[in-house]
Every structure is written in C-alpha cells, then in structure tokens.
Amino acid sequence: MSKKSKEKFEVIDGETIDACLDRIKAAGYFPVRRTEEPIFAERIENGKVHYEPVNRKIVFEAKLIE
C-alpha cells in the first residue's frame, strides 16, 4: 500500500511544534506549508456578543519524501 503524496498534520494539545515536525519526518514526509486558525470563545457582556481568541489550531501540509 502506497502512502498519499500529500498529508495534513495537526499540532495536538500538549504537543510542541518541534514534536509535530519530528512526527512528520518519522512518517516520511516534509512540511511545505504551515497554517494557523484562531479559536474564538463567545462572551456576552451587557447584552452584546464579544468574541475573544482563546487558542489556535496549527496545521502543517506535508509532501512525501521520495
């Protein structure tokens, strides 16, 4: 069974970026793009809704090492 030519790897909670990069390398891929998405929490104050960033989601796109 062959591996996919492209794969996405997400940095999981409690994992460092370096640990994720090591996991990518161990799987036989190399990172080509890093994307970050903010995670917001909804807070209601005086009847108005405010959104505050509480965390971020980091995803690496990786290509297969040939």
Predicted model as a PDB file, atoms N, CA, C, CB and O in Angstrom, pLDDT in the B-factor column:
MODEL        1                                                                  
ATOM      1  N   MET A   1       0.844  -1.182   0.000  1.00 54.00           N  
ATOM      2  CA  MET A   1       0.000   0.000   0.000  1.00 54.00           C  
ATOM      3  C   MET A   1       0.892   1.249   0.000  1.00 54.00           C  
ATOM      4  CB  MET A   1      -0.962  -0.004   1.229  1.00 54.00           C  
ATOM      5  O   MET A   1       1.773   1.391   0.848  1.00 54.00           O  
ATOM      6  N   SER A   2       0.659   2.126  -0.936  1.00 68.00           N  
ATOM      7  CA  SER A   2       1.477   3.334  -1.026  1.00 68.00           C  
ATOM      8  C   SER A   2       0.883   4.448  -0.175  1.00 68.00           C  
ATOM      9  CB  SER A   2       1.605   3.792  -2.486  1.00 68.00           C  
ATOM     10  O   SER A   2      -0.318   4.472   0.094  1.00 68.00           O  
ATOM     11  N   LYS A   3       1.741   5.362   0.240  1.00 77.00           N  
ATOM     12  CA  LYS A   3       1.305   6.496   1.043  1.00 77.00           C  
ATOM     13  C   LYS A   3       0.766   7.585   0.129  1.00 77.00           C  
ATOM     14  CB  LYS A   3       2.462   7.037   1.914  1.00 77.00           C  
ATOM     15  O   LYS A   3       1.072   7.615  -1.063  1.00 77.00           O  
ATOM     16  N   LYS A   4      -0.035   8.476   0.692  1.00 85.00           N  
ATOM     17  CA  LYS A   4      -0.527   9.629  -0.048  1.00 85.00           C  
ATOM     18  C   LYS A   4       0.643  10.562  -0.342  1.00 85.00           C  
ATOM     19  CB  LYS A   4      -1.645  10.369   0.744  1.00 85.00           C  
ATOM     20  O   LYS A   4       1.599  10.628   0.431  1.00 85.00           O  
ATOM     21  N   SER A   5       0.566  11.283  -1.460  1.00 90.00           N  
ATOM     22  CA  SER A   5       1.650  12.203  -1.787  1.00 90.00           C  
ATOM     23  C   SER A   5       1.600  13.458  -0.928  1.00 90.00           C  
ATOM     24  CB  SER A   5       1.594  12.580  -3.258  1.00 90.00           C  
ATOM     25  O   SER A   5       2.627  14.094  -0.694  1.00 90.00           O  
ATOM     26  N   LYS A   6       0.402  13.818  -0.454  1.00 93.00           N  
ATOM     27  CA  LYS A   6       0.249  14.963   0.444  1.00 93.00           C  
ATOM     28  C   LYS A   6      -0.534  14.523   1.674  1.00 93.00           C  
ATOM     29  CB  LYS A   6      -0.466  16.152  -0.273  1.00 93.00           C  
ATOM     30  O   LYS A   6      -1.428  13.682   1.586  1.00 93.00           O  
ATOM     31  N   GLU A   7      -0.193  15.095   2.809  1.00 94.00           N  
ATOM     32  CA  GLU A   7      -0.863  14.751   4.069  1.00 94.00           C  
ATOM     33  C   GLU A   7      -0.921  15.997   4.938  1.00 94.00           C  
ATOM     34  CB  GLU A   7      -0.123  13.584   4.813  1.00 94.00           C  
ATOM     35  O   GLU A   7      -0.064  16.874   4.826  1.00 94.00           O  
ATOM     36  N   LYS A   8      -1.925  16.083   5.804  1.00 96.00           N  
ATOM     37  CA  LYS A   8      -2.025  17.189   6.757  1.00 96.00           C  
ATOM     38  C   LYS A   8      -1.772  16.651   8.161  1.00 96.00           C  
ATOM     39  CB  LYS A   8      -3.422  17.886   6.673  1.00 96.00           C  
ATOM     40  O   LYS A   8      -2.270  15.590   8.536  1.00 96.00           O  
ATOM     41  N   PHE A   9      -0.988  17.404   8.924  1.00 96.00           N  
ATOM     42  CA  PHE A   9      -0.658  17.050  10.294  1.00 96.00           C  
ATOM     43  C   PHE A   9      -1.043  18.216  11.191  1.00 96.00           C  
ATOM     44  CB  PHE A   9       0.854  16.697  10.442  1.00 96.00           C  
ATOM     45  O   PHE A   9      -0.639  19.352  10.946  1.00 96.00           O  
ATOM     46  N   GLU A  10      -1.821  17.938  12.227  1.00 96.00           N  
ATOM     47  CA  GLU A  10      -2.249  18.977  13.162  1.00 96.00           C  
ATOM     48  C   GLU A  10      -1.454  18.852  14.455  1.00 96.00           C  
ATOM     49  CB  GLU A  10      -3.773  18.880  13.444  1.00 96.00           C  
ATOM     50  O   GLU A  10      -1.222  17.751  14.954  1.00 96.00           O  
ATOM     51  N   VAL A  11      -1.039  20.005  14.990  1.00 95.00           N  
ATOM     52  CA  VAL A  11      -0.365  20.029  16.288  1.00 95.00           C  
ATOM     53  C   VAL A  11      -1.449  19.782  17.337  1.00 95.00           C  
ATOM     54  CB  VAL A  11       0.402  21.406  16.541  1.00 95.00           C  
ATOM     55  O   VAL A  11      -2.368  20.585  17.494  1.00 95.00           O  
ATOM     56  N   ILE A  12      -1.329  18.661  18.053  1.00 93.00           N  
ATOM     57  CA  ILE A  12      -2.350  18.303  19.031  1.00 93.00           C  
ATOM     58  C   ILE A  12      -2.078  19.001  20.360  1.00 93.00           C  
ATOM     59  CB  ILE A  12      -2.402  16.776  19.226  1.00 93.00           C  
ATOM     60  O   ILE A  12      -0.983  19.517  20.583  1.00 93.00           O  
ATOM     61  N   ASP A  13      -3.075  19.015  21.238  1.00 90.00           N  
ATOM     62  CA  ASP A  13      -2.937  19.674  22.538  1.00 90.00           C  
ATOM     63  C   ASP A  13      -1.791  19.053  23.328  1.00 90.00           C  
ATOM     64  CB  ASP A  13      -4.253  19.580  23.339  1.00 90.00           C  
ATOM     65  O   ASP A  13      -1.666  17.831  23.408  1.00 90.00           O  
ATOM     66  N   GLY A  14      -0.965  19.902  23.903  1.00 92.00           N  
ATOM     67  CA  GLY A  14       0.155  19.444  24.709  1.00 92.00           C  
ATOM     68  C   GLY A  14       1.383  19.074  23.895  1.00 92.00           C  
ATOM     69  O   GLY A  14       2.397  18.676  24.469  1.00 92.00           O  
ATOM     70  N   GLU A  15       1.322  19.192  22.581  1.00 94.00           N  
ATOM     71  CA  GLU A  15       2.456  18.849  21.722  1.00 94.00           C  
ATOM     72  C   GLU A  15       3.134  20.143  21.246  1.00 94.00           C  
ATOM     73  CB  GLU A  15       1.990  17.981  20.500  1.00 94.00           C  
ATOM     74  O   GLU A  15       2.461  21.124  20.929  1.00 94.00           O  
ATOM     75  N   THR A  16       4.438  20.131  21.202  1.00 95.00           N  
ATOM     76  CA  THR A  16       5.155  21.295  20.698  1.00 95.00           C  
ATOM     77  C   THR A  16       5.242  21.212  19.176  1.00 95.00           C  
ATOM     78  CB  THR A  16       6.571  21.390  21.328  1.00 95.00           C  
ATOM     79  O   THR A  16       5.016  20.158  18.581  1.00 95.00           O  
ATOM     80  N   ILE A  17       5.572  22.341  18.565  1.00 95.00           N  
ATOM     81  CA  ILE A  17       5.725  22.368  17.111  1.00 95.00           C  
ATOM     82  C   ILE A  17       6.884  21.477  16.690  1.00 95.00           C  
ATOM     83  CB  ILE A  17       5.947  23.811  16.610  1.00 95.00           C  
ATOM     84  O   ILE A  17       6.798  20.779  15.680  1.00 95.00           O  
ATOM     85  N   ASP A  18       7.966  21.498  17.459  1.00 96.00           N  
ATOM     86  CA  ASP A  18       9.115  20.630  17.147  1.00 96.00           C  
ATOM     87  C   ASP A  18       8.734  19.153  17.204  1.00 96.00           C  
ATOM     88  CB  ASP A  18      10.272  20.905  18.121  1.00 96.00           C  
ATOM     89  O   ASP A  18       9.188  18.366  16.374  1.00 96.00           O  
ATOM     90  N   ALA A  19       7.910  18.773  18.168  1.00 96.00           N  
ATOM     91  CA  ALA A  19       7.481  17.384  18.276  1.00 96.00           C  
ATOM     92  C   ALA A  19       6.615  16.994  17.079  1.00 96.00           C  
ATOM     93  CB  ALA A  19       6.711  17.159  19.587  1.00 96.00           C  
ATOM     94  O   ALA A  19       6.704  15.870  16.584  1.00 96.00           O  
ATOM     95  N   CYS A  20       5.784  17.919  16.619  1.00 96.00           N  
ATOM     96  CA  CYS A  20       4.957  17.650  15.441  1.00 96.00           C  
ATOM     97  C   CYS A  20       5.831  17.507  14.197  1.00 96.00           C  
ATOM     98  CB  CYS A  20       3.919  18.774  15.239  1.00 96.00           C  
ATOM     99  O   CYS A  20       5.592  16.630  13.367  1.00 96.00           O  
ATOM    100  N   LEU A  21       6.841  18.365  14.067  1.00 96.00           N  
ATOM    101  CA  LEU A  21       7.756  18.266  12.928  1.00 96.00           C  
ATOM    102  C   LEU A  21       8.519  16.949  12.950  1.00 96.00           C  
ATOM    103  CB  LEU A  21       8.736  19.439  12.927  1.00 96.00           C  
ATOM    104  O   LEU A  21       8.770  16.363  11.897  1.00 96.00           O  
ATOM    105  N   ASP A  22       8.893  16.478  14.136  1.00 97.00           N  
ATOM    106  CA  ASP A  22       9.556  15.177  14.258  1.00 97.00           C  
ATOM    107  C   ASP A  22       8.609  14.050  13.845  1.00 97.00           C  
ATOM    108  CB  ASP A  22      10.051  14.955  15.705  1.00 97.00           C  
ATOM    109  O   ASP A  22       9.032  13.075  13.223  1.00 97.00           O  
ATOM    110  N   ARG A  23       7.336  14.186  14.190  1.00 96.00           N  
ATOM    111  CA  ARG A  23       6.328  13.183  13.822  1.00 96.00           C  
ATOM    112  C   ARG A  23       6.135  13.148  12.298  1.00 96.00           C  
ATOM    113  CB  ARG A  23       4.977  13.486  14.529  1.00 96.00           C  
ATOM    114  O   ARG A  23       5.968  12.081  11.708  1.00 96.00           O  
ATOM    115  N   ILE A  24       6.161  14.325  11.679  1.00 96.00           N  
ATOM    116  CA  ILE A  24       6.041  14.408  10.223  1.00 96.00           C  
ATOM    117  C   ILE A  24       7.224  13.707   9.551  1.00 96.00           C  
ATOM    118  CB  ILE A  24       5.960  15.885   9.767  1.00 96.00           C  
ATOM    119  O   ILE A  24       7.053  12.930   8.612  1.00 96.00           O  
ATOM    120  N   LYS A  25       8.414  13.997  10.049  1.00 96.00           N  
ATOM    121  CA  LYS A  25       9.630  13.393   9.487  1.00 96.00           C  
ATOM    122  C   LYS A  25       9.627  11.879   9.673  1.00 96.00           C  
ATOM    123  CB  LYS A  25      10.884  13.999  10.140  1.00 96.00           C  
ATOM    124  O   LYS A  25      10.022  11.141   8.770  1.00 96.00           O  
ATOM    125  N   ALA A  26       9.183  11.411  10.844  1.00 95.00           N  
ATOM    126  CA  ALA A  26       9.140   9.972  11.123  1.00 95.00           C  
ATOM    127  C   ALA A  26       8.144   9.258  10.213  1.00 95.00           C  
ATOM    128  CB  ALA A  26       8.776   9.726  12.592  1.00 95.00           C  
ATOM    129  O   ALA A  26       8.307   8.074   9.918  1.00 95.00           O  
ATOM    130  N   ALA A  27       7.111   9.976   9.769  1.00 94.00           N  
ATOM    131  CA  ALA A  27       6.121   9.382   8.879  1.00 94.00           C  
ATOM    132  C   ALA A  27       6.593   9.370   7.424  1.00 94.00           C  
ATOM    133  CB  ALA A  27       4.804  10.136   8.989  1.00 94.00           C  
ATOM    134  O   ALA A  27       5.942   8.781   6.561  1.00 94.00           O  
ATOM    135  N   GLY A  28       7.734  10.026   7.153  1.00 93.00           N  
ATOM    136  CA  GLY A  28       8.279  10.018   5.801  1.00 93.00           C  
ATOM    137  C   GLY A  28       7.858  11.208   4.952  1.00 93.00           C  
ATOM    138  O   GLY A  28       7.880  11.134   3.723  1.00 93.00           O  
ATOM    139  N   TYR A  29       7.478  12.297   5.596  1.00 95.00           N  
ATOM    140  CA  TYR A  29       7.042  13.499   4.894  1.00 95.00           C  
ATOM    141  C   TYR A  29       7.926  14.676   5.271  1.00 95.00           C  
ATOM    142  CB  TYR A  29       5.572  13.812   5.210  1.00 95.00           C  
ATOM    143  O   TYR A  29       8.680  14.613   6.243  1.00 95.00           O  
ATOM    144  N   PHE A  30       7.827  15.771   4.481  1.00 95.00           N  
ATOM    145  CA  PHE A  30       8.486  17.019   4.851  1.00 95.00           C  
ATOM    146  C   PHE A  30       7.463  18.150   4.724  1.00 95.00           C  
ATOM    147  CB  PHE A  30       9.750  17.290   3.953  1.00 95.00           C  
ATOM    148  O   PHE A  30       6.672  18.162   3.781  1.00 95.00           O  
ATOM    149  N   PRO A  31       7.473  19.102   5.668  1.00 96.00           N  
ATOM    150  CA  PRO A  31       6.464  20.168   5.674  1.00 96.00           C  
ATOM    151  C   PRO A  31       6.690  21.171   4.546  1.00 96.00           C  
ATOM    152  CB  PRO A  31       6.473  20.894   7.019  1.00 96.00           C  
ATOM    153  O   PRO A  31       7.825  21.541   4.244  1.00 96.00           O  
ATOM    154  N   VAL A  32       5.589  21.604   3.927  1.00 96.00           N  
ATOM    155  CA  VAL A  32       5.682  22.605   2.863  1.00 96.00           C  
ATOM    156  C   VAL A  32       4.870  23.859   3.181  1.00 96.00           C  
ATOM    157  CB  VAL A  32       5.209  22.009   1.545  1.00 96.00           C  
ATOM    158  O   VAL A  32       5.115  24.913   2.594  1.00 96.00           O  
ATOM    159  N   ARG A  33       3.910  23.763   4.097  1.00 96.00           N  
ATOM    160  CA  ARG A  33       3.092  24.916   4.442  1.00 96.00           C  
ATOM    161  C   ARG A  33       2.581  24.785   5.876  1.00 96.00           C  
ATOM    162  CB  ARG A  33       1.913  25.061   3.455  1.00 96.00           C  
ATOM    163  O   ARG A  33       2.247  23.698   6.347  1.00 96.00           O  
ATOM    164  N   ARG A  34       2.535  25.929   6.546  1.00 97.00           N  
ATOM    165  CA  ARG A  34       2.005  25.977   7.913  1.00 97.00           C  
ATOM    166  C   ARG A  34       0.841  26.962   7.922  1.00 97.00           C  
ATOM    167  CB  ARG A  34       3.119  26.395   8.956  1.00 97.00           C  
ATOM    168  O   ARG A  34       0.974  28.086   7.438  1.00 97.00           O  
ATOM    169  N   THR A  35      -0.287  26.550   8.465  1.00 97.00           N  
ATOM    170  CA  THR A  35      -1.434  27.443   8.590  1.00 97.00           C  
ATOM    171  C   THR A  35      -1.877  27.480  10.046  1.00 97.00           C  
ATOM    172  CB  THR A  35      -2.601  26.990   7.668  1.00 97.00           C  
ATOM    173  O   THR A  35      -1.794  26.486  10.766  1.00 97.00           O  
ATOM    174  N   GLU A  36      -2.345  28.645  10.457  1.00 95.00           N  
ATOM    175  CA  GLU A  36      -2.863  28.824  11.810  1.00 95.00           C  
ATOM    176  C   GLU A  36      -4.276  29.366  11.728  1.00 95.00           C  
ATOM    177  CB  GLU A  36      -1.957  29.772  12.639  1.00 95.00           C  
ATOM    178  O   GLU A  36      -4.558  30.278  10.951  1.00 95.00           O  
ATOM    179  N   GLU A  37      -5.159  28.801  12.533  1.00 94.00           N  
ATOM    180  CA  GLU A  37      -6.529  29.269  12.615  1.00 94.00           C  
ATOM    181  C   GLU A  37      -6.819  29.623  14.068  1.00 94.00           C  
ATOM    182  CB  GLU A  37      -7.528  28.197  12.080  1.00 94.00           C  
ATOM    183  O   GLU A  37      -6.586  28.805  14.958  1.00 94.00           O  
ATOM    184  N   PRO A  38      -7.322  30.820  14.323  1.00 94.00           N  
ATOM    185  CA  PRO A  38      -7.663  31.163  15.703  1.00 94.00           C  
ATOM    186  C   PRO A  38      -8.940  30.458  16.134  1.00 94.00           C  
ATOM    187  CB  PRO A  38      -7.819  32.680  15.859  1.00 94.00           C  
ATOM    188  O   PRO A  38      -9.822  30.186  15.318  1.00 94.00           O  
ATOM    189  N   ILE A  39      -9.026  30.169  17.416  1.00 94.00           N  
ATOM    190  CA  ILE A  39     -10.227  29.587  18.010  1.00 94.00           C  
ATOM    191  C   ILE A  39     -10.798  30.632  18.952  1.00 94.00           C  
ATOM    192  CB  ILE A  39      -9.920  28.229  18.763  1.00 94.00           C  
ATOM    193  O   ILE A  39     -10.123  31.091  19.874  1.00 94.00           O  
ATOM    194  N   PHE A  40     -12.056  31.006  18.710  1.00 94.00           N  
ATOM    195  CA  PHE A  40     -12.680  32.073  19.475  1.00 94.00           C  
ATOM    196  C   PHE A  40     -13.688  31.522  20.475  1.00 94.00           C  
ATOM    197  CB  PHE A  40     -13.356  33.064  18.543  1.00 94.00           C  
ATOM    198  O   PHE A  40     -14.280  30.463  20.265  1.00 94.00           O  
ATOM    199  N   ALA A  41     -13.871  32.264  21.569  1.00 94.00           N  
ATOM    200  CA  ALA A  41     -14.901  31.973  22.551  1.00 94.00           C  
ATOM    201  C   ALA A  41     -15.892  33.130  22.532  1.00 94.00           C  
ATOM    202  CB  ALA A  41     -14.290  31.762  23.982  1.00 94.00           C  
ATOM    203  O   ALA A  41     -15.506  34.295  22.435  1.00 94.00           O  
ATOM    204  N   GLU A  42     -17.162  32.795  22.623  1.00 93.00           N  
ATOM    205  CA  GLU A  42     -18.204  33.806  22.614  1.00 93.00           C  
ATOM    206  C   GLU A  42     -18.479  34.264  24.039  1.00 93.00           C  
ATOM    207  CB  GLU A  42     -19.488  33.266  21.954  1.00 93.00           C  
ATOM    208  O   GLU A  42     -18.679  33.443  24.934  1.00 93.00           O  
ATOM    209  N   ARG A  43     -18.490  35.576  24.245  1.00 92.00           N  
ATOM    210  CA  ARG A  43     -18.728  36.127  25.576  1.00 92.00           C  
ATOM    211  C   ARG A  43     -19.804  37.202  25.453  1.00 92.00           C  
ATOM    212  CB  ARG A  43     -17.409  36.709  26.203  1.00 92.00           C  
ATOM    213  O   ARG A  43     -19.707  38.095  24.611  1.00 92.00           O  
ATOM    214  N   ILE A  44     -20.817  37.110  26.289  1.00 91.00           N  
ATOM    215  CA  ILE A  44     -21.895  38.097  26.268  1.00 91.00           C  
ATOM    216  C   ILE A  44     -21.678  39.061  27.421  1.00 91.00           C  
ATOM    217  CB  ILE A  44     -23.300  37.415  26.364  1.00 91.00           C  
ATOM    218  O   ILE A  44     -21.586  38.663  28.582  1.00 91.00           O  
ATOM    219  N   GLU A  45     -21.597  40.356  27.068  1.00 90.00           N  
ATOM    220  CA  GLU A  45     -21.345  41.391  28.052  1.00 90.00           C  
ATOM    221  C   GLU A  45     -22.295  42.550  27.787  1.00 90.00           C  
ATOM    222  CB  GLU A  45     -19.864  41.859  28.012  1.00 90.00           C  
ATOM    223  O   GLU A  45     -22.270  43.145  26.710  1.00 90.00           O  
ATOM    224  N   ASN A  46     -23.138  42.873  28.773  1.00 91.00           N  
ATOM    225  CA  ASN A  46     -24.128  43.947  28.653  1.00 91.00           C  
ATOM    226  C   ASN A  46     -25.038  43.746  27.447  1.00 91.00           C  
ATOM    227  CB  ASN A  46     -23.430  45.298  28.551  1.00 91.00           C  
ATOM    228  O   ASN A  46     -25.405  44.709  26.774  1.00 91.00           O  
ATOM    229  N   GLY A  47     -25.400  42.504  27.177  1.00 91.00           N  
ATOM    230  CA  GLY A  47     -26.297  42.199  26.070  1.00 91.00           C  
ATOM    231  C   GLY A  47     -25.633  42.174  24.708  1.00 91.00           C  
ATOM    232  O   GLY A  47     -26.302  41.909  23.709  1.00 91.00           O  
ATOM    233  N   LYS A  48     -24.346  42.440  24.638  1.00 93.00           N  
ATOM    234  CA  LYS A  48     -23.630  42.406  23.364  1.00 93.00           C  
ATOM    235  C   LYS A  48     -22.714  41.185  23.333  1.00 93.00           C  
ATOM    236  CB  LYS A  48     -22.813  43.715  23.148  1.00 93.00           C  
ATOM    237  O   LYS A  48     -22.152  40.776  24.349  1.00 93.00           O  
ATOM    238  N   VAL A  49     -22.586  40.632  22.162  1.00 93.00           N  
ATOM    239  CA  VAL A  49     -21.748  39.446  21.991  1.00 93.00           C  
ATOM    240  C   VAL A  49     -20.350  39.891  21.580  1.00 93.00           C  
ATOM    241  CB  VAL A  49     -22.357  38.470  20.933  1.00 93.00           C  
ATOM    242  O   VAL A  49     -20.178  40.654  20.629  1.00 93.00           O  
ATOM    243  N   HIS A  50     -19.356  39.400  22.315  1.00 92.00           N  
ATOM    244  CA  HIS A  50     -17.948  39.668  22.011  1.00 92.00           C  
ATOM    245  C   HIS A  50     -17.263  38.340  21.748  1.00 92.00           C  
ATOM    246  CB  HIS A  50     -17.243  40.445  23.177  1.00 92.00           C  
ATOM    247  O   HIS A  50     -17.558  37.337  22.398  1.00 92.00           O  
ATOM    248  N   TYR A  51     -16.360  38.341  20.804  1.00 93.00           N  
ATOM    249  CA  TYR A  51     -15.586  37.143  20.501  1.00 93.00           C  
ATOM    250  C   TYR A  51     -14.137  37.395  20.883  1.00 93.00           C  
ATOM    251  CB  TYR A  51     -15.708  36.755  18.998  1.00 93.00           C  
ATOM    252  O   TYR A  51     -13.534  38.387  20.473  1.00 93.00           O  
ATOM    253  N   GLU A  52     -13.587  36.478  21.676  1.00 93.00           N  
ATOM    254  CA  GLU A  52     -12.210  36.602  22.139  1.00 93.00           C  
ATOM    255  C   GLU A  52     -11.406  35.391  21.676  1.00 93.00           C  
ATOM    256  CB  GLU A  52     -12.155  36.740  23.682  1.00 93.00           C  
ATOM    257  O   GLU A  52     -11.874  34.258  21.789  1.00 93.00           O  
ATOM    258  N   PRO A  53     -10.206  35.618  21.158  1.00 92.00           N  
ATOM    259  CA  PRO A  53      -9.371  34.464  20.798  1.00 92.00           C  
ATOM    260  C   PRO A  53      -8.887  33.753  22.061  1.00 92.00           C  
ATOM    261  CB  PRO A  53      -8.158  34.908  19.931  1.00 92.00           C  
ATOM    262  O   PRO A  53      -8.364  34.389  22.976  1.00 92.00           O  
ATOM    263  N   VAL A  54      -9.064  32.441  22.106  1.00 93.00           N  
ATOM    264  CA  VAL A  54      -8.664  31.674  23.288  1.00 93.00           C  
ATOM    265  C   VAL A  54      -7.568  30.659  22.989  1.00 93.00           C  
ATOM    266  CB  VAL A  54      -9.862  30.962  23.868  1.00 93.00           C  
ATOM    267  O   VAL A  54      -6.864  30.210  23.893  1.00 93.00           O  
ATOM    268  N   ASN A  55      -7.427  30.300  21.719  1.00 92.00           N  
ATOM    269  CA  ASN A  55      -6.429  29.301  21.357  1.00 92.00           C  
ATOM    270  C   ASN A  55      -6.163  29.404  19.863  1.00 92.00           C  
ATOM    271  CB  ASN A  55      -6.898  27.864  21.744  1.00 92.00           C  
ATOM    272  O   ASN A  55      -6.728  30.264  19.186  1.00 92.00           O  
ATOM    273  N   ARG A  56      -5.309  28.534  19.351  1.00 92.00           N  
ATOM    274  CA  ARG A  56      -5.074  28.487  17.915  1.00 92.00           C  
ATOM    275  C   ARG A  56      -4.862  27.048  17.481  1.00 92.00           C  
ATOM    276  CB  ARG A  56      -3.864  29.356  17.525  1.00 92.00           C  
ATOM    277  O   ARG A  56      -4.418  26.204  18.260  1.00 92.00           O  
ATOM    278  N   LYS A  57      -5.183  26.790  16.239  1.00 95.00           N  
ATOM    279  CA  LYS A  57      -5.020  25.458  15.665  1.00 95.00           C  
ATOM    280  C   LYS A  57      -3.950  25.582  14.584  1.00 95.00           C  
ATOM    281  CB  LYS A  57      -6.387  24.889  15.081  1.00 95.00           C  
ATOM    282  O   LYS A  57      -4.095  26.378  13.656  1.00 95.00           O  
ATOM    283  N   ILE A  58      -2.881  24.801  14.699  1.00 96.00           N  
ATOM    284  CA  ILE A  58      -1.781  24.843  13.737  1.00 96.00           C  
ATOM    285  C   ILE A  58      -1.805  23.546  12.935  1.00 96.00           C  
ATOM    286  CB  ILE A  58      -0.397  25.041  14.455  1.00 96.00           C  
ATOM    287  O   ILE A  58      -1.814  22.447  13.489  1.00 96.00           O  
ATOM    288  N   VAL A  59      -1.816  23.711  11.604  1.00 97.00           N  
ATOM    289  CA  VAL A  59      -1.854  22.561  10.703  1.00 97.00           C  
ATOM    290  C   VAL A  59      -0.710  22.692   9.708  1.00 97.00           C  
ATOM    291  CB  VAL A  59      -3.228  22.460   9.966  1.00 97.00           C  
ATOM    292  O   VAL A  59      -0.503  23.752   9.117  1.00 97.00           O  
ATOM    293  N   PHE A  60       0.028  21.604   9.530  1.00 97.00           N  
ATOM    294  CA  PHE A  60       1.116  21.555   8.552  1.00 97.00           C  
ATOM    295  C   PHE A  60       0.661  20.706   7.371  1.00 97.00           C  
ATOM    296  CB  PHE A  60       2.429  20.978   9.187  1.00 97.00           C  
ATOM    297  O   PHE A  60       0.122  19.615   7.555  1.00 97.00           O  
ATOM    298  N   GLU A  61       0.881  21.211   6.155  1.00 97.00           N  
ATOM    299  CA  GLU A  61       0.715  20.408   4.956  1.00 97.00           C  
ATOM    300  C   GLU A  61       2.083  19.844   4.624  1.00 97.00           C  
ATOM    301  CB  GLU A  61       0.120  21.243   3.759  1.00 97.00           C  
ATOM    302  O   GLU A  61       3.079  20.567   4.649  1.00 97.00           O  
ATOM    303  N   ALA A  62       2.137  18.565   4.316  1.00 96.00           N  
ATOM    304  CA  ALA A  62       3.424  17.928   4.083  1.00 96.00           C  
ATOM    305  C   ALA A  62       3.370  17.074   2.823  1.00 96.00           C  
ATOM    306  CB  ALA A  62       3.834  17.075   5.292  1.00 96.00           C  
ATOM    307  O   ALA A  62       2.325  16.528   2.470  1.00 96.00           O  
ATOM    308  N   LYS A  63       4.518  16.969   2.152  1.00 96.00           N  
ATOM    309  CA  LYS A  63       4.652  16.141   0.964  1.00 96.00           C  
ATOM    310  C   LYS A  63       5.522  14.936   1.297  1.00 96.00           C  
ATOM    311  CB  LYS A  63       5.253  16.951  -0.215  1.00 96.00           C  
ATOM    312  O   LYS A  63       6.373  14.975   2.186  1.00 96.00           O  
ATOM    313  N   LEU A  64       5.280  13.881   0.562  1.00 93.00           N  
ATOM    314  CA  LEU A  64       6.022  12.629   0.739  1.00 93.00           C  
ATOM    315  C   LEU A  64       7.463  12.812   0.283  1.00 93.00           C  
ATOM    316  CB  LEU A  64       5.350  11.472  -0.045  1.00 93.00           C  
ATOM    317  O   LEU A  64       7.718  13.398  -0.769  1.00 93.00           O  
ATOM    318  N   ILE A  65       8.402  12.310   1.076  1.00 89.00           N  
ATOM    319  CA  ILE A  65       9.813  12.324   0.687  1.00 89.00           C  
ATOM    320  C   ILE A  65      10.021  11.152  -0.271  1.00 89.00           C  
ATOM    321  CB  ILE A  65      10.776  12.227   1.949  1.00 89.00           C  
ATOM    322  O   ILE A  65       9.734  10.003   0.067  1.00 89.00           O  
ATOM    323  N   GLU A  66      10.521  11.454  -1.462  1.00 81.00           N  
ATOM    324  CA  GLU A  66      10.703  10.384  -2.464  1.00 81.00           C  
ATOM    325  C   GLU A  66      12.123   9.897  -2.533  1.00 81.00           C  
ATOM    326  CB  GLU A  66      10.281  10.860  -3.831  1.00 81.00           C  
ATOM    327  O   GLU A  66      12.432   9.005  -3.323  1.00 81.00           O  
TER     328      GLU A  66                                                      
ENDMDL                                                                          
END                                                                             
